[in-house]
Amino acid sequence: MKIFLILIFFLIKCEDKISQKLKFIFPLTQNKFLHNTPNNEVPTTQTPINTTNPNNAETNPLPQPVAVCSKKEILLPNLITSISPNSISINWINPTMDDGCSIKSILVVRKINSQPTSQYDGTIISSGLTSFTDNSANPATFYNYKIFIINNNDEVSDGVNLGGILGLGTTQATKIPNNSINIDGLDTDSAWANAPTFNFDEAQSYNYSNGQDPRISGRIKLAYDDNNLYIYIYTNDKFIFMDNPSSNWLDDRLEFYFDGGFNRSSTTDSNDRIFTIAPRNPNADPVIGTGNGSTYSFLSDTTTTYQHVYYGTMNDNTDLDTGWAMEIKIPFSTLGISSITKGQSIGFSFGVGDDDFINHSNQHSYNFLGNGMSWVNPSTWGICTF
């Protein structure tokens, strides 16, 4: 019995010595093979080994990931190209950057016949941060522009498309989620927030004729989704008159001109549309005309949705009103357009008819974005880029 106990004591001592030697020889494997911890985790009383930093030096931490900048685009709340016959100019507002990012530069790239696909596809004409003026444009040539933001990580945004012709106004429609605008005559829906605003007044108009108002001004916005074009317009009409229900042309009204094929012909064709809408109570169907070679074939339009708001009294010129507004939703199919893609341009102009007295006896009209604009000559209309 004594011999048996001595043998057991001898084996325990040997195991302890062997264990100490193994710990010295295999320090990286001691946790796995010699400790019974859950899922082979390192015991809390020991310093874990940093396998990606062999020296396990606390003064040499692993590099932290660099924040990725979001690729934001320029904002275009007041987008309108110059109607100068000698240059094309535009201003914009830069977005607020986040994640510690900043704008390094902004490039404006120009190309003829198609939109630039990258900052290398075309001619760089400007690197200004908030505006550009193209003084090298030639008359009667349609130029495609794309504005890119380059951030401090040298990441390049997808770019914003524009188009321009010397002497013609250009505006832009902003892409919005489908059916995100409620047609109520107001521009308070969040979908309107980033839509460019074209502020117009009598000094920018064509085909002006005298009326009772001392001056008319206003603003227009355009947006679009997969299926519809949205328009919001406000005008500071001082005398709201809607006393000729038999004709949209004899009262305060809006007229829109669309060249969906963008062939800029000097005569109308089946791609051209004219809309006439009057803000009357109750709403009446707009009148739509389709080009037929010399003028238009007119029909009532039951596909367009609109609503108006009066800021004053109707048919009373003893007081001064502050204007009226209208919000409009036009299906692209009504315009003869099957689909719209980013960067696509169409011919676009609009007019404001202002009836200031009873029975159409004192009216004037303004037409905007065109050049000597004629309602039957699409080559004189302005441009809308999507």
N, C-alpha and C positions, 0 to 999 in steps of 0.2 A: 504493500500500500504506500509506504514512504517513497519507494522507487517511482511509483506511478505519479505521485504528487510532484516530485522533483522534476520529472519529465515534462509535465504540463507547464510548470513555472519556467522551465528552460525554453519551451516553444513560444510562450507569450513574450519573453524578453527578445527572442530572435525576431518575432514579427514586428515589434516596436522599432528595432534597429533597422530592419529592412524598409519599414514605412518611412522613416526619416531619410533614408538614402534615396528612396523613390521621389520624395518631395523635392529633394535637391536636384535630382537628375531630370525630372519631368515637371517643371513648374507650371507649364501651360495645360497639362492634362490632369492635374491633381483634382480639379473640381469635377471632371467628368467621371473619373475612374475611382476616386477614393472618398467622395462625399456623396451621401444620399440626400440630395436636395430635389424638390419638385421640378420636373421637366428640365433637369440639369441646370437650373438657374444658379447664378453666383450668390453665395451667402452674403447677407448684408454686412457682415463683419469684415469682408475682404474688399479690396479695391479692384474693380473690374478692369480687364485688359482691353485697351482700345486697339482692335485688330487692324483698323485703318490708319493708325498712327503708331508704328512699332515701338517708338521710344516712349509712348504713353506719357508725353510731356504735357503738363497742364498749361504751360506757357505757350503751347503751339496748338490752339483749337482748330477744329475742322472749319473750312471756309463755309460761310452762310450763303444760301441761294440769293441771287440778285432779283429784285422785284421786276416783274414784267410790266411794261407800260401798255396801257390800253391804246389801241390805234384809233384815236379820235379824229373827226373831220372838222373842217372849218364850218362856222355857222354863217348863214346868209339871210339875216333878217331884213336887209335892205338891198336886195340884189336887183340891180338894173344896170345894164351896160349903157355906156354913153351913146347918145344919138348923134354924136359929132360925125361929120363926113370924113374926118381925118384920123380918128383913133378910136379904139375900143378900150373902155376903162371899167373897172369894177372894184368895189370895196367889200370887205367881209369882217366878221368878228371871229377871233380865235377862241377855241374851247378852253375850258378850265381843265388843266391836266391834274392827275392824281398819282398816287403811289410813288411820290417823290420824283415824278417825271417832269420834263419840261420840253418846250418846243425848241429844237435846234435850228431848223430852217423850214421854209415853205417854198415849194417850187411850182411855177406855173408852166405847163408844157402845152405847146400848140401843135396842131396837126390838121391837115386838109383832108377831107373826104371821109375820115373815120375818127372815132375817139381814141386818144392815146391809151394804151393798155398798161403802161408803166411810166416811171419817170425818165426812162431811156428811150421811149417810143415817141419821137417828135422833137421839136425844137424848144429848148428852155428859153423863155422870154423874160422871166422875172424870178427873183428870189426875195422879193419884199415880204414883209411879215403881215401886212394888213391891206395891201392894195396892189394893183398893177395897171399899167397903161401900155397898150400895144400900139406903137406908132409906126409899125412896119406892115400893117394890114393893107391889102389891096382892095379897091372897090369891087362890089358885086361878087365877092368870094366869101363862102361860108367857112368860118374857122371853128374847129373844135378845140376847146381848152379843157385841161384837167389840172386841179389844184391838189397837191400832195403835201401832207405834214410829215416831216422827219423829226422824230423825237431824239432825246439825248442818248438813247440806246441804239441809234441809227436804224430804228424800225420805221418803215414807210407805210403810211395809211393807204387805203384802197383808192382814195381820191374822189373829188367831186367834179362832175361833168358840167360844162357850160358850152354855149354856142354863141356866135356873134357874127354879124355882118355890119360893115360900116354904115352908119346912118340909120340903123334899125334898133329899136329897143328889144331887150331880152329879159325875160324873167324865168324863174324856175319853179317847178312843182316838187314838193317834198313827199317822199314815200311814207305812208302811215299804215298801221295794221288795218286789216279789212273791217269795214263798218264801225270804225272807231269815232266817227263824227255823227252826232245827233243833229239833224237838220231842224234848227229852231230859230234861225236868223241871227245867231250870235256866234262869236269866235272864241267862246270860253272853254270849249273842249280842249283837253290837254294835247290832243293830236295836232292842234293848230300852233302849239308853242314854238316849234322850230321852223314853221313855214315862212319863207321869205316874204317880206312886205314891200310892195311897190306903192310908194306915196305919189299920188298924181295931183296936178293942178292945171289950171287953164293955160299956164305958160308952156306946158309940155304937149298941148293938144294940137290936133289938126282939124280942119273943117269946122272951125269955130264960127258960130253965128250969135248975134246979140240976143240977150234975154234980160230979165229983170234982176236976176241975181248979180251982185257986184263981182263975184268971183266964185267959182266952184272948185272944190278940192276933195280929196278922199284917199282911200287906200284899198288895195286888193291883195288877196293871198290865194295861192293855189296849192293843192295837195292831191294825192292820188293813192288808191290801193290797187289791188289786182284787177278790179272790174270797173272802177268809177273814177271820174275826175270831180274834185270838189273845189268850189270857188266861194270865197267870202269877199264881199265888197261893201264899203261904206262911203257915202257921199254926203257932204254937208249942205245939202239942198235947203235953201231958206224958205221956199214955197213949194209944199208938196201938193201936186195936183194929179188927181186920178178921176177925171170926169168924162172920159170917152171910152166906155166899156166895149165898144164895137171894134176898137183897133188898139193894138199895143204900141203903134207908132205915134199916137196922138197924145200920149201922157208921159209922165216921168217913166223912164225905162232904162234897161240895159241891153246892149247888143254885144255878142261875142262872135268872133270870126275864127274858124279853125281850118287849117290846111293839113289834114291828117296824113296825106301822102308826102307832104313837104317837097313837092316838085316846083313850087314857087312860080307857077305859070302866070301869065299876064291875063288869062281868062279863067273863069271858074270851070271846074270839072267835078266828077262824082266823088272825089275825095274832099271837097270843100263843103263846109257847113256854115250857116249863119243862124244864130239864136237871138230871138227878141223876147224879153221877159219884162213884164210890168209889175210893180209891187202893189197890185190892187187887192181890195177886199170884196168878196172872197177871192182866193187864188184862182187865176185863170190859166189854162194850158199855155205854155210857151209856144211860140211859132218857130218852126225850124225850116230852113231852106237848104236844099241840096243843089250844088252847082250843076248847071246844064249846058255850059258852053258860053253863054252870054250873061245870064242872070241866075235866078234860082227857081226851083220848083218848091212851093211852100205848102206845109202841112202842119196841123196841130200836133204837138209832141206830148204824148201821155206817159213817156218813160222817165222824164226828168222830174226830180223832186226838189222843191224849193220852199223857203219860208222867208218872210220879210218882217222887219220891225220899223215902226214909225217913231221918230223922235220929234213930235210936233203934232199939229192938227192938219187934216186933209181938206183940200179945197177951200182954204181960207187965207187970203193974202193980206188980211188986216193985221196979222202977227208974223213974227219971224220964227221959223222952225229951225231945228239944229241938224236935220237931215234924216236919212233912212238907210237901212242896211238890208242886205239879202245874203242868204246862204243857199248854195245850189249844189245838187248832186246829179251829174250827167253820166250815164253808162257809156263806156268806151264804144260799145256796139252801136249806140245812137250816133256817135261821131264817125262811124264807118271804120273804126280801128279795132282790129282783132285782139291785139295785146300791146302792152307797153313794156319796154326794157330799159334798164338804167342807161342813161346817156343818149336816149332817143330824143330827137327834136321834132316839133311840128310848127307850122305857121300859126301864130296867135296874135290877135289884137282885140281890143274891146272899146266900146263907146258908151257914153252916158248921155242920155237924152233928158233934157230938163224943161218941163212945161211949167211956166210961171203964171199962167192966167187961164181964165175960163175959155173952154172950147179951143184950146190949142192956139190961142191968139198971140202968145208971146213965148216963143220957145227958142232955145239954143241947144247945140249939141257939141260934144267933144269926142274925139277919137284918139286913142293912145297906143303907143308902142310901134306905130307904123311910120312911114316916110311918105308924106303927101298922100296919106292913106285913102284908098278907094275900096268900097265894099265889094266891087266886082273885079278887083285886080289883086289876087293873092300875093303877087311879087312885092307889093307895098306893105304887107303885113309884117308885124314883128315876129318874135320867136319865143317859144316855151320849150325849155329843156327839162327832161325828167331824170 
